[in-house]
Amino acid sequence: MINVVGASKQADCHLLELPGGVRVMIDVAEGHDAGGAALAYLKAQKIKHLDLVVLSHFHWDHYGKFLDIIKAGITVDRVAINLPGSREIADVEKPWGCNWEDVQSVLRFLADRRIPYFTPRIGERLIEIKRGNVLTALDVVCLYDGVNTPVGKTDMNDTSIILRLTHGTTRALFTGDLNARLGAWLATSDFDLKADVLKVPHHGTEGLAPNEFFAKVDPKVALVTSPKELWFSLRSKRTRDFLAERKVPAYVSGICGTVKVEMDALGYRVIPENPLP
């Protein structure tokens, strides 16, 4: 979880470094006051190539810096996206969240650069690496376009691609900005959501998936892409209380900075840039 939130604005940016040197980014954005943090991190790590980028959904705080890293010379082999099912779903959130024309400009940019993009399917395996008896896999749990969904028409947040990373016995669930309506449905669905590490949806703020969803995931660790002020606000109280009651440590990027989760065949360890308070 790369710390890209700045002082007051939320954003998502995650880097997966997998066996064999395979690198995947899930969302590439930063807060308006983050000062180029996403690209600066990649440059500091001397990362010049990404095998896959997944844009969980077309909110600026999840894809807003994606084109910048390509323009800076970082090569990308392919891009997984999920387009909203109608222009209306995107444009209802102008100017603060989404803009259909900007979405189309991203697609034109990729086409001009001949970078292939695709919309994955539910259950599709995006990455599979086998080293001995250890499997590393990145799977699409589910995705919906906001029009054709099990709960009727939704907003952009509920177009998020939900991903599960598996390495050995450890699982991490990436949830984008999963919101209440689809999150409530998933809590009662047959989808396998259980994970050790949960990327908390919607930066931990209200509107996000209900507690029943969190209970089904049953995480042991929570990663939250939120500024400190937002995390301690009333908007995040339900999430804070749920995790505290379950004794699940919450690593918040605006407090802990960049957080690494190192996995091996038998388990994992969490390494925050700054310790938990």
ABEGO torsion letter per residue (X at the ends): XBBAAEAABBBBBBBBBBBGGBBBBBEBBBBAAAGGAAAAAAAAAGBABBABBBBABBBAAAAAAAAAAAAAGBBBABBBBBBBABAAAAAAAOAAABBAAAAAAAAAAAAAAGBBBBBBBBGBBABBBBBEABBBBBBBABBBAGABBAAEBBBAAAABBBBBBBBEABBBBBAEABBAAAAAAAAABABBABBABBBBBGGGBBGBBBAAAAAAAGBABBBBBBBAAAAABAAAAAAAAAAAAAGBBBBBAAAAEBBBBBBBAABBBBBBABBBX
